[in-house]
């Protein structure tokens, strides 16, 4: 049975848009807690605002953050998932898993660069570690800005690996390339969209997201 991938919209900053996405039954809502990001959520919403959002898939995105700060934000914002988008070590992830509420999942991002041996070795090493600590992987295009590039990496790289747990596919997903997801031997658990569906950083084009959601339902 070919199940339809779930949908995550990341880089949210506006309450009205968040409520529209909830009414559309979007599965995951992504909030960025990286201060250098133009979509840094605490420039727009408070932790109390985030806690008041009634949704089961609230994801906090962190980049090389301290564990105690992550734990504090997760609790105050009532998050359901922690997404680690930086260079967090295996030991860091294990310690975070031990200290997190067991019901809070961990999404570990694997940033994919060029289709070369060094990059493939890095992916293989990450996939072979921390399976008990990580709930999902997320593959995104590598960048110095830690995501939000709107650029697609070579998805064919993923066909060279057995991915041991469900994964999110991110990095430049749009209407133009949605059909190419069928070429992946192991289908993504969820699609993660962000900058391709904005009028400016943090301001989503809700109508375009609605159209995309219909399109990917048709392409499953």
C-alpha positions in Angstrom: 0.0 0.0 0.0 1.5 3.3 -1.1 0.7 5.7 1.8 0.6 9.4 1.3 3.5 11.2 3.0 2.6 13.5 5.8 3.3 17.2 5.5 5.4 19.6 7.7 5.5 23.3 7.2 8.5 24.9 8.8 9.6 28.4 9.7 6.2 29.6 11.0 5.9 33.0 12.7 2.3 34.1 12.3 -0.6 33.0 14.5 -3.2 33.4 11.8 -1.2 31.3 9.3 -0.6 28.6 11.9 -4.4 28.4 12.5 -5.1 28.1 8.8 -2.5 25.3 8.5 -4.2 23.5 11.4 -7.5 23.8 9.7 -5.9 22.2 6.6 -4.8 19.2 8.7 -1.1 19.8 8.2 0.7 17.2 10.2 3.7 19.0 11.6 4.3 22.7 12.4 7.9 23.8 12.5 9.2 26.6 14.7 12.8 27.8 14.4 14.7 28.6 17.6 18.0 29.5 15.9 18.6 33.2 16.5 20.6 33.7 13.3 17.6 32.5 11.2 15.4 35.1 9.5 12.5 32.9 10.7 13.5 32.9 14.4 10.2 32.4 16.0 10.8 34.3 19.3 11.1 37.5 17.3 7.4 37.1 16.6 5.7 34.8 19.1 6.3 34.1 22.8 6.7 30.6 24.4 3.3 31.1 25.9 1.8 31.8 22.4 3.4 28.6 21.2 2.1 26.6 24.2 -1.4 27.8 23.4 -1.4 26.3 19.9 -3.5 23.1 20.0 -1.7 20.7 17.8 0.0 17.3 18.2 2.9 18.0 15.8 4.7 21.1 17.1 8.4 20.8 16.2 11.1 23.0 17.7 14.2 23.4 15.4 17.5 23.9 17.2 21.0 24.4 15.9 23.9 23.5 18.2 21.9 24.7 21.2 22.6 23.8 24.9 20.6 20.9 26.3 19.2 22.8 29.2 17.9 25.6 26.9 16.2 23.0 24.6 14.6 21.3 27.6 13.3 24.6 28.9 11.8 25.7 25.6 10.2 22.3 25.0 8.5 22.5 28.3 7.4 26.1 28.1 6.2 25.9 24.5 4.7 22.5 24.9 6.6 21.0 21.9 6.0 17.5 20.6 9.3 17.1 18.7 12.9 18.5 18.9 14.6 18.8 15.5 18.4 18.9 15.7 19.7 20.8 12.7 23.3 21.4 13.7 26.4 19.3 14.4 25.1 17.6 17.5 27.2 14.6 18.5 26.0 11.1 19.3 26.7 11.7 23.0 24.7 15.0 22.9 21.7 13.2 21.4 21.9 10.3 23.9 22.0 12.8 26.8 19.1 14.8 25.4 17.0 11.7 24.9 17.6 10.7 28.5 16.5 14.1 29.8 13.6 14.8 27.5 10.0 13.7 28.3 9.7 10.2 26.8 6.7 11.4 24.7 8.8 14.1 23.0 10.4 12.8 19.8 13.8 13.7 18.3 14.2 14.4 14.6 17.9 14.3 13.6 18.8 16.3 10.4 21.3 14.9 8.0 22.5 17.7 5.8 23.3 16.4 2.3 26.0 18.0 0.2 27.7 16.9 -3.0 27.3 13.4 -4.3 30.9 12.4 -3.3 32.4 9.7 -1.2 33.1 11.9 1.8 29.4 13.0 1.9 28.2 9.4 1.5 30.5 8.3 4.3 29.1 11.0 6.6 25.5 9.9 5.8 26.3 6.2 6.4 27.9 7.0 9.7 24.9 9.0 10.9 22.5 6.3 9.8 24.3 3.7 11.8 24.2 5.5 15.1 21.7 6.6 17.7 18.8 4.6 16.4 17.3 4.2 19.8 17.6 7.9 20.6 16.2 9.2 17.3 12.5 9.0 16.2 12.9 10.3 12.6 15.7 11.4 10.3 15.3 14.5 8.1 17.4 14.9 4.9 18.0 18.6 3.9 20.3 20.4 1.6 23.6 21.3 3.3 24.3 25.0 3.8 26.2 27.4 6.1 22.8 28.8 7.1 21.6 25.4 8.3 18.6 25.1 6.0 16.1 27.3 4.4 18.0 27.5 1.1 15.1 26.5 -1.2 17.6 24.3 -3.0 17.2 20.6 -3.8 20.0 18.1 -3.2 20.4 15.1 -5.4 17.7 12.8 -4.1 19.3 9.8 -5.9 21.9 9.8 -3.1 19.3 8.3 -0.8 18.7 5.3 -3.0 22.2 4.2 -2.0 21.2 3.6 1.6 18.9 1.5 3.7 17.4 4.1 5.9 16.5 2.3 9.2 13.8 4.6 10.5 11.1 6.8 8.8 12.4 10.1 7.4 11.4 13.6 6.4 12.4 14.8 3.0 13.3 18.5 2.8 15.3 21.0 0.7 13.6 22.8 -2.2 10.5 20.6 -2.5 8.0 22.3 -4.8 5.3 21.7 -7.3 8.0 21.3 -10.0 9.7 18.3 -8.4 7.0 16.6 -6.4 6.6 13.9 -9.0 10.3 12.9 -8.7 9.7 11.6 -5.2 8.4 8.4 -6.8 12.0 7.6 -7.9 13.0 7.1 -4.2 13.2 3.4 -3.4 12.3 4.1 0.2 9.5 6.7 0.3 9.6 9.5 2.8 7.4 9.4 5.9 6.8 13.2 5.5 7.6 16.1 3.3 9.1 19.3 4.8 8.4 22.6 3.0 9.5 26.1 3.9 11.1 28.8 1.9 9.7 27.8 -1.5 6.2 28.7 -0.1 6.9 32.2 1.3 6.4 35.7 0.1 9.2 36.7 2.6 11.0 34.8 5.4 8.4 33.5 7.9 5.4 34.8 5.8 3.8 31.8 4.2 1.8 31.7 1.0 -1.1 29.7 2.4 -3.0 29.4 -0.9 0.1 27.9 -2.6 0.5 25.4 0.3 -3.2 24.4 -0.2 -2.5 23.8 -3.9 0.6 21.9 -3.1 -1.2 19.7 -0.6 -3.8 18.7 -3.2 -1.1 18.1 -5.8 1.0 15.7 -3.6 -2.2 13.8 -2.7 -2.7 13.3 -6.4 0.9 12.2 -7.0 1.1 9.6 -4.2 
